[in-house]
Amino acid sequence: MQDQWIDGGGGPVVVYRSPGKRSNRYSGGNRNAVKSESCSADGDSYSFEMTCSTQGDSSTLVTQVDCPAYCRGEVVYGSEIYSDKSSVCRAAVHAGALPDKGGLVIFYTTLGQRSYTGTKRNGVQSKSSSASKSAFAFTNIDECVHNAVCFYQDTVESTVKKVFQRRFDGSVDFQAYWSDYRNGFGSLNGEFWWGLKKMHIATKPFQCNQCRLRVELKDIDTETSYAEYSEFGVGPESTEYQCCVGGQYTGTAGDSMISTLAHHSANGVGFSTRDRDNDNSPHQHCADFSRREGGWWFNDCSFAIPNGAWKTYPGCPKPPQYPCHAHWFTYKNSIRLIGTELKFRCDI
């Protein structure tokens, strides 16, 4: 909750275990209404992002992770089967499951060995070690589906589900800046934008066609509708958090994201905010504050405006067919929205 990966209602999170700090204290702080305490050195620590020092985790059977590039100096114990005290990403290079430049890799938990023998492979020297309670090894999707070592009879079940935008009372101003949309704003217990950086981290281990986007809407008549897309993903900041969205559309709100008009499609488009113009419009800055459309994946602007002004405001510069309030163009003639919830789900 303190790091805003979940709200007070709980939910799934992915946790990565790393060696604890031994010479430095952990500093406490107060963020998002959660106070943490300072403490001294400990044997283990954890985070919500994959790092070079992340170790094998015996609490999950099969895990797909995205390793950083050029992990150097991290310790690896064993060969082919690795002690759970080993760096996952460095062990992956040792095993030949991953190049030194990083990328996606799948590992599975297995029984700990009585001992581990160190070897030098693929430019990585692993160490010998005594027994450990659990261990891990590397595999691929096909082996996971058909091979008993992954502990599944038919399928691999690994799912990330996350709400990344919610509005229902207009209490949070979505006419925000790049840093706000990148890091997230609002409260997970109320209205919020989760953050582009977190969305990229959460969707990066998956292919675009492994994730789905669902948009849920409520209008001023209190009627509800939805739009769902079978492909979704968010690129890194170097691509301006480029959106991947497409595949099959289903729903009752109409398709305002990809196929209504090609030049309004959000697919392959970077994110824009009032202070960062990454859209493809030759005539205007679609996220300019004067338009009150908030931050979004604007192409030549967009028909999807879930982050737009909560209410129509005086001096709206746009023609009537493009109203100055949050709307979904293909839903009830751009009727004003009084509730939105955007979420994604990713499955291996």
C-alpha positions in Angstrom: 0.0 0.0 0.0 2.8 2.4 0.8 4.3 2.0 -2.7 0.8 2.2 -4.2 0.8 -1.2 -5.8 -2.5 -2.1 -4.0 -5.1 -0.1 -2.1 -6.8 -0.8 1.2 -9.0 -3.4 -0.4 -6.1 -5.6 -1.0 -5.2 -7.6 -4.2 -2.4 -9.5 -5.8 1.1 -8.2 -6.0 4.4 -9.6 -7.3 7.1 -9.6 -4.7 10.8 -10.1 -5.5 13.2 -11.3 -2.8 16.8 -10.0 -2.5 19.6 -10.2 0.0 19.0 -8.0 3.0 20.9 -4.9 3.9 23.7 -5.8 6.3 25.6 -2.6 6.8 22.9 0.0 6.3 19.7 0.5 8.2 16.3 0.5 6.5 14.8 4.0 6.7 11.2 4.5 7.6 8.8 7.0 6.1 5.2 8.0 5.7 3.7 7.7 2.2 0.1 7.1 1.0 -1.2 7.1 4.6 1.1 4.2 5.5 3.9 4.7 8.0 6.9 2.4 7.9 9.5 2.0 10.6 13.3 2.1 10.5 15.1 -1.1 11.4 18.6 -2.5 11.4 20.2 -5.1 9.1 18.3 -8.2 8.1 18.9 -11.4 6.2 16.4 -10.8 3.4 14.6 -7.9 1.8 12.0 -7.6 -1.0 10.8 -5.2 -3.6 8.1 -4.9 -6.3 10.5 -4.6 -9.2 12.8 -7.1 -10.7 16.5 -6.3 -10.0 19.8 -8.0 -10.7 20.0 -9.1 -7.0 16.6 -10.8 -7.0 16.9 -14.3 -5.7 14.8 -17.5 -6.4 11.5 -17.6 -4.6 10.2 -20.9 -3.2 6.7 -19.4 -2.7 5.8 -19.6 -6.4 6.0 -22.6 -8.7 6.5 -21.0 -12.0 7.6 -17.4 -12.6 8.2 -15.3 -15.7 10.4 -12.3 -15.1 12.1 -9.6 -17.1 15.8 -9.4 -16.2 17.8 -6.1 -16.4 20.7 -6.0 -18.7 24.3 -6.7 -17.7 23.9 -8.0 -14.2 27.5 -8.3 -12.8 28.8 -9.2 -9.5 25.8 -11.1 -8.2 26.4 -14.5 -6.7 25.3 -17.8 -8.3 25.4 -21.2 -6.6 25.2 -24.4 -8.6 24.8 -25.5 -12.2 21.5 -26.3 -14.1 19.8 -26.4 -10.7 20.5 -23.4 -8.6 20.3 -22.6 -4.9 17.5 -20.2 -4.0 20.2 -17.9 -2.7 21.4 -17.3 -6.3 20.7 -14.2 -8.3 18.0 -15.3 -10.8 19.2 -13.1 -13.6 22.8 -14.0 -13.3 22.0 -17.7 -13.0 19.9 -17.4 -16.2 23.0 -16.2 -18.1 25.1 -19.0 -16.6 22.5 -21.5 -17.7 22.3 -20.2 -21.2 18.6 -19.3 -20.8 19.3 -15.5 -21.2 21.8 -13.3 -23.0 23.9 -10.9 -21.0 21.8 -8.0 -22.3 18.8 -9.2 -20.3 15.2 -10.1 -21.3 12.4 -12.5 -20.4 13.1 -15.7 -18.7 11.0 -18.4 -17.0 12.2 -20.3 -13.9 10.5 -22.9 -11.8 10.9 -24.0 -8.2 12.2 -27.5 -7.4 13.4 -29.3 -4.3 16.6 -28.1 -2.7 19.8 -30.1 -3.3 22.1 -31.6 -0.7 25.0 -29.6 -2.4 25.7 -27.4 -5.4 28.7 -27.6 -7.6 30.1 -24.4 -9.1 31.1 -24.3 -12.8 32.0 -21.6 -15.4 29.6 -21.3 -18.2 28.7 -18.6 -20.7 31.2 -16.2 -19.0 29.7 -16.6 -15.5 31.5 -18.4 -12.7 29.1 -20.0 -10.2 30.1 -21.2 -6.7 29.7 -24.4 -4.9 27.4 -24.4 -1.9 25.9 -26.6 0.8 22.3 -27.8 1.0 19.3 -25.4 0.7 15.6 -26.0 1.3 14.6 -25.0 -2.2 16.1 -24.5 -5.6 15.2 -23.3 -9.1 15.9 -24.1 -12.7 15.0 -22.6 -16.1 12.5 -23.6 -18.7 10.3 -22.2 -21.5 6.6 -22.0 -22.2 6.3 -25.2 -24.1 8.1 -27.2 -21.4 5.9 -25.6 -18.8 2.7 -26.7 -20.5 3.8 -30.3 -21.2 6.5 -31.1 -18.6 5.8 -32.3 -15.1 8.7 -30.4 -13.7 6.6 -27.2 -13.8 4.1 -28.8 -11.4 1.1 -28.2 -13.7 -0.9 -30.9 -15.5 -2.3 -28.8 -18.3 -1.6 -25.1 -18.1 0.6 -22.4 -16.5 -1.4 -20.1 -14.3 0.3 -16.8 -13.9 -1.9 -13.7 -13.9 -1.5 -10.0 -13.2 -4.7 -8.0 -12.8 -4.7 -4.3 -12.1 -7.0 -1.3 -12.1 -4.9 1.6 -13.4 -7.5 4.4 -13.5 -10.6 5.1 -11.5 -13.0 8.2 -11.4 -16.3 8.5 -9.7 -16.8 11.9 -8.1 -14.4 14.5 -9.7 -12.4 15.0 -6.6 -9.0 14.5 -8.4 -7.8 16.8 -11.2 -6.7 14.7 -14.2 -5.3 17.7 -16.0 -1.9 16.6 -14.7 1.7 16.9 -15.8 4.1 14.3 -17.2 5.7 13.4 -13.9 2.3 12.9 -12.3 1.1 10.5 -15.0 4.5 8.7 -15.0 4.6 8.2 -11.2 0.8 8.1 -10.5 -1.5 10.4 -8.5 -4.6 10.4 -6.4 -5.5 7.7 -3.8 -6.0 4.1 -4.5 -8.9 4.3 -2.0 -10.5 7.0 -4.2 -9.9 8.4 -7.6 -6.4 7.8 -9.1 -4.1 7.1 -12.0 -1.8 4.2 -11.0 1.3 5.4 -13.0 2.8 4.7 -16.4 6.0 3.5 -14.9 4.2 0.8 -12.9 2.0 -0.1 -15.9 5.2 -0.7 -18.0 6.8 -2.8 -15.2 3.6 -4.9 -14.8 3.0 -5.5 -18.5 6.6 -5.8 -19.8 7.1 -9.5 -18.9 4.2 -10.3 -21.2 3.6 -10.2 -24.9 0.9 -7.6 -26.0 -1.4 -10.5 -26.9 -1.1 -12.0 -23.4 -2.8 -8.9 -21.8 -6.4 -7.6 -22.1 -7.7 -4.0 -21.5 -11.1 -3.4 -20.1 -12.8 0.0 -19.9 -15.9 0.4 -17.7 -18.1 3.5 -18.0 -21.0 5.0 -16.2 -22.9 8.0 -17.7 -25.0 10.8 -16.3 -28.1 8.6 -16.7 -26.3 6.1 -14.3 -26.2 3.5 -17.1 -23.1 1.4 -17.5 -21.2 0.1 -20.4 -17.8 -1.4 -21.3 -15.2 -1.9 -24.0 -12.6 -4.7 -23.9 -9.6 -5.3 -26.1 -7.7 -8.6 -26.3 -4.3 -7.0 -26.6 -2.7 -4.4 -24.3 0.7 -3.3 -23.1 2.7 -0.2 -22.2 6.3 0.5 -23.4 9.2 2.1 -21.5 9.7 5.8 -21.0 12.2 5.9 -23.9 9.1 5.3 -26.2 7.0 7.8 -24.3 5.2 4.9 -22.7 3.9 3.8 -26.1 0.6 2.0 -26.0 0.0 -1.4 -27.6 -3.7 -2.0 -27.9 -5.7 -4.0 -30.4 -6.8 -7.5 -31.2 -10.5 -8.3 -30.8 -12.9 -5.7 -29.5 -15.9 -6.7 -27.5 -18.4 -4.6 -25.5 -21.4 -2.3 -25.4 -19.6 1.1 -25.5 -18.3 0.9 -29.0 -14.7 1.0 -30.1 -13.2 4.4 -29.5 -9.6 3.1 -29.0 -8.5 1.6 -32.3 -10.8 1.2 -35.3 -13.4 4.0 -35.4 -10.9 6.1 -37.4 -7.4 5.0 -38.0 -5.9 8.4 -37.2 -7.5 8.4 -33.8 -6.2 4.9 -32.9 -4.1 4.7 -29.7 -2.1 1.7 -30.9 1.6 2.5 -31.3 1.2 6.0 -29.9 3.2 7.6 -27.1 1.5 9.2 -24.1 0.9 13.0 -24.0 0.3 15.4 -21.1 -0.3 19.1 -20.8 3.5 19.6 -20.7 4.6 16.8 -23.1 3.3 16.8 -26.7 3.9 13.3 -28.1 0.8 13.1 -30.3 0.7 12.8 -34.1 -1.6 15.8 -34.7 0.0 18.3 -37.1 -2.3 21.1 -36.0 -2.6 21.0 -32.2 -1.4 19.7 -28.9 -4.2 17.3 -28.0 -3.4 17.3 -24.3 -3.0 21.0 -24.0 -4.6 22.4 -20.8 -7.1 24.5 -22.9 -8.7 21.4 -24.2 -9.1 19.8 -20.7 -8.7 16.2 -22.1 -6.1 15.2 -19.6 -3.2 12.9 -20.4 -3.7 10.0 -22.9 -2.3 8.1 -25.8 -3.4 10.7 -28.4 -2.8 10.1 -32.1 -4.3 12.9 -34.2 -6.2 13.5 -30.9 -8.6 10.7 -29.8 -12.2 9.5 -29.5 -11.4 8.0 -26.0 -11.3 10.8 -23.4 -11.6 9.0 -20.0 -9.3 11.6 -18.3 -11.1 14.6 -19.6 -12.7 17.4 -17.6 -15.2 16.2 -15.0 -17.7 18.8 -16.1 -18.1 20.9 -19.2 -16.4 24.3 -18.5 -17.0 27.8 -19.8 -15.1 28.8 -22.9 -14.8 25.3 -24.3 -12.8 25.8 -27.6 -14.0 22.6 -29.3 -17.0 22.1 -31.6 -20.1 20.5 -30.1 -19.3 17.0 -31.6 -16.2 17.0 -29.4 -17.5 17.9 -25.9 -15.4 19.3 -23.2 -15.9 16.6 -20.6 -14.8 13.0 -20.1 -16.5 10.9 -22.7 -16.2 7.8 -25.0 -17.1 9.0 -28.5 -18.8 5.8 -29.6 -21.0 5.6 -26.5 -24.3 7.5 -26.6 -23.1 10.4 -28.7 -20.2 11.3 -26.3 -22.5 11.5 -23.3 -20.9 12.9 -20.2 -19.3 10.2 -18.0 -19.6 10.2 -14.2 -17.6 7.0 -13.6 -14.7 5.3 -15.3 -12.5 2.3 -14.4 -9.7 1.1 -16.6 -8.0 -2.2 -15.9 -5.7 -4.8 -17.5 -5.2 -8.5 -17.1 -2.2 -10.5 -18.3 -1.9 -14.2 -18.5 0.9 -16.5 -19.6 
